[in-house]
């Protein structure tokens, strides 16, 4: 999606890359011509230019991957340097000058067109990516808890990629959060060219959401097992009398999963993004104090988990495999880690994204 910020970023990179390449081409070309005259050999100048071509291309390729928002300028400058220095060696000084003039004219036209309405600004796409990540991660938290308590056993991720198993909701949503990182960070860079305020904190916001997802991926991994391996024992075995500690732990896990999803839905509202219609009925059930609800549910999980460990202490000593009580404890700790990371996702630390009315006056349907 082309935005004014992304276009401005690219145009500035193209102009800077061309200008620097033209200056270097002019300098190297003049030196090459002087070498040919001093040594009375055209080959000397061509050899010098050829060596600089190889060196500039090598260092240009090396720097592209390390230069962040100026990577395109280096790439574009490296590509245009070659033919401009060749023209300089032929005593054609107008080629670099005309190249800079053409790029400047094109950049000016592109800049005007990019900022003409209607337009979707990068600041809006940033909010949309963050809102999608929040919603997807919240759904993943509640979904993996529900599957674990029901004792569902899923196929390994490799089977999905090999086509032997149909893709499932958790994998689709978690993958969407992970692959959106590049687009999110590109939009954040572009947003810096739309507003004088910095948006560096948004990268940390996206990172905190992905950190919340990581323990969930590990928890989901406990459910994905090969057919020949021994499956984990469900927390609440069907047709059996569950002890009080098991029931309390199951309820605590459900409460944490719901609290994480509610907290993330609240964060979506704080980003001025509308909740999708399919989830809109869940919003009233999530109170405005979602952070305190999550904090209480995490403390409750800690108490229930400690009680569960005490009740199953004998079983834990007898079994070393990650099944039974050991698997349940590992899952509970992973969900607890998710809740801790979710508490650190706070758009209040990013005032520009919630209060900058110039760019964020309208709500989005994310």
Helices and strands as residue ranges (DSSP letters): H 4-38, H 42-64, G 68-70, H 71-89, H 94-115, H 122-150, H 157-161, H 169-179, H 181-191, H 201-223, H 244-270, E 273-274, G 277-279, H 280-283, H 290-311, H 313-318, H 325-343, G 347-349, H 351-355, E 364-365
